[in-house]
Amino acid sequence: MAQHFKDLVAWQKAMDMVTEIYKLTDSFPKREVYSLTDQIRRAAVSVPSNIAEGQAHYSHREFRHFLRHSAGSLAELETQLLLAERLGYADHPSTEGSLQRVHEVGRILNGLIASLPE
């Protein structure tokens, strides 16, 4: 395993994704601050947080468990971004860019999960 969670490409890419999500949600209506905006941000933050927490357990089994939680948060985030687009809070090009980042992190996570011994 990597020496530190910060060394993991999955964590680094997830952090970039969170930054992008925060910028995207800055333009959402203020009435959504405590609802969809908050949910989207929490789901996004959950991804690198679970990667870090899982890596800190120093067990492949535990790490895999937390990586799967990150993958679940990515699915939640994708759903919420699509909803935000449907509601008109974000335009398609902005949402599409964020979804591409979500999918990239998902591919990296899936590769990392597959690389861990059972």
VENRANOR-V143177 format. One record per residue. N is the residue number from 1. RES is the residue in one small letter. PHI is phi as a letter, one per 20 degrees, with the letter a starting at -180 (none if undefined). OMEGA is omega as a letter, one per 40 degrees, with the letter a starting at -180 (NA if undefined). D_FIRST is the distance of its C-alpha to the first C-alpha in Angstrom with 2 decimals. Layout:
[[N | RES | PHI | OMEGA | D_FIRST] [N | RES | PHI | OMEGA | D_FIRST]]
//
This chain:
[[1 | m | none | i | 0.00] [2 | a | f | i | 3.79] [3 | q | f | a | 6.45] [4 | h | b | a | 8.41] [5 | f | g | i | 9.24] [6 | k | f | i | 11.93] [7 | d | f | a | 9.91] [8 | l | f | i | 9.25] [9 | v | g | i | 12.36] [10 | a | g | i | 12.86] [11 | w | f | a | 13.37] [12 | q | f | i | 15.53] [13 | k | f | i | 17.59] [14 | a | f | i | 18.04] [15 | m | f | i | 19.38] [16 | d | f | i | 21.74] [17 | m | f | a | 22.82] [18 | v | f | i | 23.69] [19 | t | g | i | 25.76] [20 | e | f | a | 27.59] [21 | i | f | i | 28.26] [22 | y | f | i | 29.74] [23 | k | f | i | 32.00] [24 | l | f | a | 33.09] [25 | t | f | i | 33.98] [26 | d | g | a | 35.94] [27 | s | e | i | 38.78] [28 | f | f | i | 38.96] [29 | p | g | a | 42.16] [30 | k | f | i | 42.30] [31 | r | f | a | 43.31] [32 | e | e | a | 39.80] [33 | v | g | a | 38.04] [34 | y | d | i | 37.66] [35 | s | c | a | 37.13] [36 | l | f | i | 35.51] [37 | t | g | a | 34.28] [38 | d | f | a | 32.62] [39 | q | f | i | 31.10] [40 | i | f | a | 29.70] [41 | r | f | i | 28.20] [42 | r | f | i | 26.70] [43 | a | f | a | 25.11] [44 | a | f | a | 23.69] [45 | v | f | a | 22.36] [46 | s | f | a | 20.79] [47 | v | f | i | 18.37] [48 | p | f | i | 16.30] [49 | s | f | i | 17.04] [50 | n | f | i | 15.51] [51 | i | f | a | 12.29] [52 | a | f | a | 12.21] [53 | e | f | i | 13.44] [54 | g | f | a | 11.11] [55 | q | f | a | 7.91] [56 | a | f | i | 10.15] [57 | h | f | i | 10.85] [58 | y | l | i | 7.88] [59 | s | c | i | 9.03] [60 | h | g | a | 8.23] [61 | r | f | i | 11.96] [62 | e | f | a | 12.28] [63 | f | g | i | 9.65] [64 | r | g | i | 11.63] [65 | h | g | a | 14.76] [66 | f | f | i | 14.27] [67 | l | f | i | 13.37] [68 | r | f | i | 16.61] [69 | h | f | i | 18.41] [70 | s | f | i | 17.50] [71 | a | f | i | 18.93] [72 | g | f | i | 21.96] [73 | s | f | i | 22.50] [74 | l | f | i | 22.53] [75 | a | f | i | 25.25] [76 | e | f | a | 27.12] [77 | l | f | i | 26.96] [78 | e | g | i | 28.25] [79 | t | g | a | 31.09] [80 | q | f | i | 32.04] [81 | l | f | i | 32.13] [82 | l | f | i | 34.39] [83 | l | f | i | 36.56] [84 | a | f | i | 36.84] [85 | e | f | i | 38.05] [86 | r | f | a | 40.53] [87 | l | e | i | 41.86] [88 | g | n | i | 42.37] [89 | y | e | i | 40.06] [90 | a | b | i | 38.20] [91 | d | e | a | 39.52] [92 | h | g | i | 38.06] [93 | p | g | i | 36.74] [94 | s | f | a | 34.82] [95 | t | f | a | 33.44] [96 | e | f | i | 32.63] [97 | g | f | i | 30.59] [98 | s | f | i | 28.57] [99 | l | f | i | 28.17] [100 | q | f | i | 26.90] [101 | r | f | i | 24.16] [102 | v | g | a | 23.40] [103 | h | f | i | 23.28] [104 | e | f | i | 21.01] [105 | v | f | i | 18.42] [106 | g | f | i | 19.02] [107 | r | f | a | 18.43] [108 | i | f | i | 15.10] [109 | l | f | i | 14.10] [110 | n | f | i | 15.55] [111 | g | f | i | 13.69] [112 | l | f | i | 10.27] [113 | i | f | a | 11.73] [114 | a | f | a | 13.15] [115 | s | f | a | 10.13] [116 | l | e | i | 8.65] [117 | p | f | i | 10.58] [118 | e | f | NA | 13.54]]
//
